[in-house]
Amino acid sequence: MSGGELGFLVSAARSAIWNSIEAELQSLDITAAQFVVFNSIALGKGRTIGEFCRLLGYDSGAMTRLLDRIEKKGLIRRVANPEDRRSFLLELTPESRAVFPQAKKRVQAVFKRLLAGFDEKQAAALRQSLEQVLANAAGIS
């Protein structure tokens, strides 16, 4: 398979996943990007703007605008970063902690639908392949 074909498939798959998540979360008034923020905070994998920029591939301006929208909804709050007075950390609010489990269930349902027809071995191989792609990409950066 050529790099162009693979690039197209990866891009199309990402768009299909993102659009499916958007549709599933719409009734909760949460976007896919907002879910990534909530999930990252909940998993302890993101608490600063820089971490979220890397996770979502956003520049700092776009990330700040996204976080401002989430904060305006009352779903995250900024708290002082004890390790760096120039920055802040993000944390979930009681409102987002209440809605997050529903959103997580819906996102899990999306992935279950997207993996329909895969047996456990195929799903594990896909995961391993994607992890290898990410590891290779990290080595290039």
Long-range contacts (C-beta under 8 A, 24 or more apart in sequence): 16-114, 17-110, 17-111, 17-114, 20-110, 20-113, 20-114, 21-107, 21-110, 24-106, 24-107, 24-109, 24-110, 25-103, 25-106, 25-107, 28-99, 28-102, 28-103, 28-106, 29-73, 30-75, 30-99, 30-103, 33-66, 34-66, 34-69, 34-70, 34-75, 35-103, 35-107, 37-66, 37-67, 37-70, 37-76, 37-90, 38-75, 38-76, 38-92, 38-96, 38-100, 38-103, 39-100, 39-104, 39-107, 41-76, 41-90, 41-91, 41-92, 42-92, 42-100, 46-90, 47-89, 47-90, 47-91, 48-81, 48-87, 48-88, 48-89, 48-90, 49-87, 52-90, 75-99
